[in-house]
Amino acid sequence: MGFVLRAVRALEVVHALRTLALGALAGLVSVGVCVALAVGAAGSPESPSVISPTGGPAGAVLASVGAPGTTTVTLDAGATYHVHLAAPVTAGLPPRFDGDATLVAPSGAAVELAPPGGTYRSRVLGWEERVVALVTTSEAGTYTLTVPPVDAPGAWVGIAPHHPGAGPALQMVLQFVAMAAGLIAVACLLSGGLALRNAFRSRDVL
């Protein structure tokens, strides 16, 4: 009988250790997903690298112009770029174009300024910037960007490479995975710890 009880207790210990291992694995998954989200956010299009602490364009901006105005920029073929609108922070709605911006390719063809497909926005001190258009180029060379007036004084427009990050839907999925893995980790570690303690107590009684 004692042999059977010892065997049962041994199985309980194994089960408790497996539960603890599962909890540790879930914890690692949760931490890994959180790190991935943090790294994605740091390299996403809303990164403050587009706008400097003084409100001007930062190093990621290939070319910029005060609104209204015209500038030229050299772009690669088959690449994707974001058009950013920056202005001092004000209460109410974000600044908007009073008309349509245009981008002309080296060949003279008009390039489509498509919706950005998401909300990309950042603030630096008293300035804010947001992505207003997405551009996909078909030829390499010098492009001409013309922007209309903006309903905010001191506004400027810049074009910068698009750095893909996790989209809103993917971010939500990753956040859910991180939360679920974290909860599983806590539950497994607690239950496994209690089971292991009870198993050793039972063995001491034996």
Buried (B, 14 or more C-beta within 10 A) or exposed (E): EEEEEEEEBEEBBEBBBEBBEBBBBBBEBBBEBBEBBEEBEEEBBBBBBBBBEEBBBBEBBBBBBEBBBEBEBEBEEEEBBBBBBBBBBEEEEBBBBEEEBBBBBBEEEEBEBEEBEBEBEBEBEEBBBBBBBBBEBEBBBEBBBBBBEBBBEEBBBBBBBBBEBBEEEEBEEBBEBBEBBBEBBBBBBEBBBEBBEBBBEBBEEE
